[in-house]
Amino acid sequence: METISVKDRRHILFATDDQPTLLSHAKTWYMDGTFKVVRAPFQQMVSVQAFIRSDCVKQVPLCFVLMSEKKRSDDKKVCKSPTLLLLTMSRYR
């Protein structure tokens, strides 16, 4: 879990211990935001998804961010968070 701050706003990024590893091995990430499933003080939940192969290939959510604001500056900060950047860099090791 990581807290991402933009001025006085706070966003929480979370995943299980295994999900970042799965995400780091994915070729492509997909992001989706929804507003209906969150309650105050949060306004949006963003999920980062990827296709995972086991018995079959499925697209599964592997990282979640609860966002307390829906501003463009918040979106940019979340997308550039250290955790997401580290996951991206680990794909190329």
Secondary structure, 3 states (H helix, E strand, C coil): CEEEEECCEEEEEECCCCHHHHHHHCCCCEEEEECCCCCCCCCEEEEEEEEEECCCEEEEEEEEEEECCCCHHHHHHHHCCHHHHHHHHHCCC
